[in-house]
């Protein structure tokens, strides 16, 4: 028997469902600031967001595909274009599910540069 009857603690306190629309999607591309490099080397590195760090409120866990490891980073920026495109793809997939067409949608990778 569940004490909260299939509710989250937030729902039990406020009687509302939590708004999770601002959570980043797992695997989203992020730009990580690295100040250990010289001025001639790049100060931004590309990684993938895999979650929040439980030990710190403002730290993120970043996966490095080239190294195949995860590190904890604080100075990151999310690739806004990739977040926008993935949410747009989800909306379009919902529309395609209702269609009876046999066409497959193909995602094209989009590269953006940091500002």
N, C-alpha and C positions, 0 to 999 in steps of 0.2 A: 504494500500500500504506500503510495507516494504522499508525502506531506503537502506538496504544492499542487498536486493533481495536474501534472503535465504543464505547469506554468513556469516561466523563468522567475527568478527573484524580483526582477524589475516589474514584471506583469503582476505579481502578487502584491507588490507595494502600491503601484499606481493604477492598476486595472487597465493599462494600455500596453500594446505591443511595442517593443523597442524599435526605433528607427535605425536600421543597419545599412542604409543607403550610402553613408559616408565611409564605410569600411573599405579599404583597398582590396582589390581582387588578389588572391593568392597567385604568385608568379609574375606580378606586374613588374615591368622594367623600372628601375630606379637609378638615379645618378647619385653617387656617393662622393662627397668631398674628401680628398686625401691631401692633407697639407704636408706630408712627408716628402713629396717630390720637389725637385727644383723648379724654378720658373720656366725652364725650357721643356720640362716634361708635362704631361697632362695632369691637371688637378682634379679631374673628374673621372670616376671609373663606373662602368655599367655593371649592375648586379640585378638580382631578382628578389623581390620582397616575399618572404615566407612567413612573416608574422611579427608580433610584438614580443619584446623580451620581457619575461615575467619579473626579472630582478629590478628593472628600472622602468619608470613611467614614460620616459621619452626616448627609449632606445628601440631599435628595430632589428630583427634578425634578417640578414641578407645572405642569399646563396650566390656563390661565385662559380659559374659554370666552368670556367677554365681551370680552376683549382679543385673543383668538386668539394667545396667546404662551405660552412656557414660561419659567419662572424656577426658580432653585435656592433651596430653602427648608430651614431646619433645624427650626423649631418647628412641627410638624404633629401632628395627631391623626387617626387613621383613623376614619371613621364605622362603628362596630362593627355597627350594625344593617344597613347596606347590605352589609357583608362577609358577615354571617350569612345574609341573604336570598339573596344571589347563590350562596352555597355550597349553600343549601337548594334553590334552583331547579335547580342542576346535578344534585343527587341525584334530584329529581323528574323531570327530563328523562330521566335514565337509566331510570327506572321506566316512563315513558310510551313510550320507544322500544320496549320489549318488548311493550307492549300493541298491539292492532290497532285501537284506537278512532280515530275521526276527529276527536276534539275537540282544539282548539288551546289551549294554556295561555297566558294573558295575564298579563304581569307588571304589577303595580300599583306605582307609585312610592311609597316610604315616606319621609317627611321626619322627621328626628329633630333635636332641638336639642342643642347641646353642653352638657356638664356643667361 
